[in-house]
Amino acid sequence: MAGLFFAEEPCLESHGLQFANCWLLARPRWMSTISDTVAQASLQTCRGESGAARVAPADLNTVLTIVIVTSPVISNPSTEMLDRLVASLLRHLPGAAECKLVVACDGYSVGAHDPGRRNFGVVSAEQASDYEAFKARLRGRRWRGAVVEEAAAWRGFALSLQSAIEMHVHTPLVMVCPHDYEFLHSVDMPRVCGVLLGRPCQGRPLADPGHTSAGQDQGTPVSPRVNYIGFCAGKQVKRSLPKAKQGYPDDTGTVMIDGLQLSPVLAWKENPHVATVDAYRELVFDAVPGSGFRVGEFIEDRLGNWMRRMIKEKGMQYHREKYCMYLLSPAVANPADSAEGSQCPTLYHMDGRCYRPVAERLRLGWKVAAWEVERVDLSDAVLQLRLECGPA
């Protein structure tokens, strides 16, 4: 990514919570109008015939910021799990190496910790020490353009992400990644960003949902606006449409937009995805009733059920007009891959709740798949190359 540079700021307040340390110059929420305008203007001259914006890999950093949300896990103080994620971004997402990277480290409190249940931010003294060592290792990295944000108290995923976006994201798009996923193969990220930035004039539905624009010929469907594009993990690949048996409308067909095959997502998921910052503001952060997200909440828990209920009641037209959330089909996630390889899920879930570093598992005599050892070795090599080639 691009030299971890930092300037310690005074403690900041957000939603009544204190931040012990925060690296990078803080900027008030949603003050990205100027940079967004410049980025959009630079795209006006490179739109395709369909109207979709075209983003060159070298220019991806002008429109996209990557945010990783992390918290105390049993693999600390090792950074192996997060390293695998970052290395997979560098390997498989063209242009990601030049994008700003924000690592949002949630806080915690020390107390009685029960490993068999949810502890609501409470960790043991030993876990706290391991987590502090983990964060110190992150601060010592020399990734160009990287930012580490540390919270002084437990916030949970939703508030950690909201703080990172408000303080550090000044691009029109944000890529959100929990710390325990890795990409398995290439994604045409410039094309994904182009679809999110510009609404094509028309798209080709793969299962015609029967929506057309007034004044258009029937059979020339309007491509839906897109606010969110998620990536498939293993379980999601097996799920089929339509979802009528679950009470959803029967017109949840996939669409093809600028070569991307997209299936509707019926709730805002926190799995790795790219979304517009405006959608995060309007559909997520400003959509929560009352004073916003509460400490410890997840976006998909607080808003997901509401979104599903509204789509069931109002139909897919409501989804296409308001939420506009889609999942990128792994079948076309990388057209250059072989037919067999392109059917693989885009993501692998390492599961931070039980992930242990490969070397530790081998030392304990556990069985470790050869492919996982290879991925760890490869991630180490990729990150070391970045450290050697990137500026100090």
N, C-alpha and C positions, 0 to 999 in steps of 0.2 A: 504494500500500500504506500502511501507516500510519506519523513523523519518524525517520529513522534516529537512534536514540539509542544511545549506547555509553558504557561505562565500562571502561577498560582493566583487565584482570584479570592477575594473575601467570600465568606459564606453567603450563599444565595438562598432565597426563600422561594418555594414554589408549592402552592396548595398547602401552605402552612408547615412544610417540612424543610429541614435544614440540610444543606449539602456541605459535607466536610471539605471536599476538594473538588475543584472543577478546572479542567485544563482547556485552554483556548479562550479567546476573547468572547465573552457572552454577548448576545445580541437579542433585543426584545423579540417576543413572539410575533411571527408572521410579518417580519420586516424584510421579506425577500422580494418585494414587488419589483425593485429595480433590477436585481439579478435575474428574476424570472422573465422580465420584459426583454432583457438583453438576450437571454437564452432562447426565448420564443422567436425573437427577431432573427436570430442566426439560423433558425430552422425554416423560416418562411421561404428561403431560396432553395431548399432541398427537400421539397415534398414530392411524392410520387404522383402519378396520374390519378390514383384513387383518393388523393388528398391526405394520405397518411404522412406524418412527419418522418423524415429520414435523419437518423443520428449516426454520425461516423463514430467508430470506436474511440478514436482519439479525442472526440468532443463529449464523451459520455459524462466526464466529470463536471461539465457545465450544467447538466440537467439532473444528475442523480447523486444522492448521498446514501451510503450504506450504514445502517444502524444495527449493531448486535447487542442484545440484552442478555446479561449474565447475572448470576447470583451464586451463593455458596452451594457447592456440590461436593460429593465425596471424593472426586478426583483431584480437588485442590490439595496442595499448591501447584500441581502439574497444570500446564497450559495446553496439554496435548489435544483435548477435545476442541477447544476454541481454535487451536492451530490448524486442525484438520478442516474446520469450516473455512477459515481465512484462506488456506492454501487451495481449497476447492473453488473458491471465488476467483482467485487469481488464475487458476488453470482453465476453468470452464466458462467464464463470463468475459467475453471480449470487452476491453475498456475498463473493467472493474479495478484494475491495478492503479489507475490514475484517479479513481474516485475517492473522495474524503470518506474515512472510516471513523465511526463513532462507536466506542464500546461503553455502554451504559451499565455500570456495576451497581446493582441494588444493595441496599444496606441490610442491617440485621440487628438483633439484640441477643445478648448472651444470657442463657438460662437453661432450664431443664429441657433437654431435647430428646424426643422419642422418635427413633428412626423408622418406626412402623406406621407413623401417621403424619398428617400435615401439621407443621409446627408454626405456621404463620410468622415466619421471619426469625424464629428463635433458633439459635445454634449453640453448641457446646463451646467451651473455652478453646478446646483443641481445634474445632472447626473454624472458629473465628481467627485463630492464629494462622491456619492453613490458607484461609481466604485472603487475609492481609498479605501473606507471602505471594499468593497468586496475583493480586493486584499490583504488588511491587514489581513483579516480573513483567507485567503488561506495561507499566510506566517506564521500564528500562528498555523497551523495544525502540528501535529507530525506524519505524515504518513511516514513510513520507506521507504527510497529511492525516495522520491518525490522532484521535482525541480519546482520552479516557476520562469518563465522568464517574465520580464516586459519590454515592449518597450516604449521609450520616445516619439515616434511619431506614427501616424497611418500608418500601412503598408498594412492591408487587409489580407485575409486568406492565399493566396499563399506565400507571403513573410514571414508571421508569422510562417507558417509551415516549410518553407525552413530554416529559422534561427534556429528553434528548432531542426531540423534533423541535420543540419551541426554542431551545437555546442554541442548537448547533446545525440545524438543517436550513440552508438558504437556497436550495435548488427546488424546482417545481415538482420533482419526484423523489421518493424515498424508498429504499429497499430495506425491509425489516426482516431480521433473522434471529430466532432464538439461538442460544449458544450450542445446541446439541444436534444440529443438522449438518450434513455436508452434501454438496452437489456431486452427482455421479457422472454426468456427461454434459456436453456443451449446450448452452442456451444462447440464442441470438438476442442478447440483451439490447443492442442498439435498435433492433426491430421492435422488441417488446416496449421499449421506451417511446419509440415513434408512434406506436398505436395508442399509448396512454396520453401522449402530448397532442395528437391531432386526430380528430374524428374523420375517418374516411367517408367519402361520398356514398359509397355503397359496399355491401359485403355479400358474401354468398352463404346462405344458411345450409348446414348439412342436414338438418331436420327442420324444415320450414316452419317457423312458429306463426306464420301467417300475419305478420305485421308489416304494413306498408305505409309510406308517407303520403299525405294528401297531395294530389296532383301528379303522383308518380304512377307509372304503369304498374298494374298488378303483376306480380312476379319479379319486380325489381325491388327487393326488400332493402330497407335502410339499415345500414350497419349500426348496432347499438353503440352508444357512448361507452367508454371503458374507463372506470375509475381505479380498478384493482385487478391485477393479474397474479394469481398464485401458482405455485409449482407443486407437482404431484409427488407425494410420498407413496410407499408401497401399497398401503391399504386403499388409498384414493384411486389407484389405477384400476382396482377390481370393482369399484362402484360403477353402476351403470345408470343411464338415463333412459326413459323418464322416471320421475320420482312420484308418480301418481299414487302408488301404494302407500306412500308415507303421508298422503294428504296434500301433496303439492300439485300445482296445475300440471296439465299434461302437455304443455307446450314449452318444456324446458330444453329444447333442442340446441345443439351446438352450432356455432357459426364460424365461418372462416373470414378472418380480417387480415389483409396484407400478408397472407401466407401462414398466419397463426390460427390453429384450430383451438377455439375457446369454448368451454362448457360453463354454464352459469353456476356460480357459487351462491348458496342461499343464506349464508351468514358470513360475517366478517371474521375470517380465521387468522390466527396469529402465526401459523406456519409460514415459512419464508415466502415473501411476496414483494411485489413492487406496486406502489399506489401513488396517486397524486397527493401532494400535501394539502391541497384544497379539500379533497375528499376526506382526508383525516380530520381536518378542522370541522367541516360541515356535517359529515355523516357519523363521525365517531366522537371527538372531544366535545363539540358543541351540541351533540344530540343527546347526551346523557342528562336526564332530568335532575333538577336540584343543583347541587354544588359540584357536580361532575363525578368522576370516578372516585370510589373510596379506596383506602389503603388495602392492598392485597388482592384487588380485583383483576380479572382477565377481561379483555375486550369481548372475546367470543362468549363468555358467560353472561356479562352484563347486557350486551346489545344483541348477541346472537339469537337468543330466543325471541326477542322482540322483532327482529328482522324476519325470522322464519314465519312468525305469526302473521305479520303484515303481508308477506308474499302469498301465504296460503289464502288470506282473506281477499286480497285485491288482484291476485294473478300476476303472471310473468310480465305483463305490460308495465306494472308498477316497478318491478325489478329493473327492467330496461330503461325506465325513465328516471329512477331515483338512485338505486344502489349501484347498478352497472358493475357487478363483481364477477370475475371469470377465473377459471382454472385453465392453465395452458396444458393441452393434451401432450403427453410424453411421446405420442406417435409422431409429432412434428416438432418436438422441442429442439431437435438438431437434424435438419434434413440431410446433412452430410454424412450422418452415421449410417451404418448398415440397417437394413430393414429389421433384422433381429434386435440389434442393439438399441434402436430408437424406440422399441417397445418397453424398455426398462423404465422404472420410475426415475424421475429427475432427482429425487432426494433420498438420502438414507438417514433414518432417525437413530442417532447414537444413544439416546435416552440418558440424559444427565443424571437422573435419579439413581442409576445403578452403574454408570460408566466408570471403569477403572482403567488407568493407563495400561497399554499393552505390555510394557516391561514388567509392571507389577503383576499382571495376570500370569505371565510366563514364569515369574519367580515363584508364584504360589502354586505352580503346577497345573493351572487351568488350561483347557484347550482353547487355542486362539487360531482362527482361520488364517490361512496364508495370505488371503487378499487383504485382511485387516492390517497385518504386519507391513505389507507392501504399501498400503495407503499412508500409514504413519511415517514410514521411511521417505515416501515421496513428498509428504507434506513438509517434513523437516528440510528436504533438499530444496523445495520451492521457496520456503521462507528464508532459508539461508542465502539463496541466490538473490532474493530481494534485498536482504541486509547488505550483501556485498556490492550490489549494483546501484542501490538507492543512495541518494545524498545523505550525508550525516545531519 
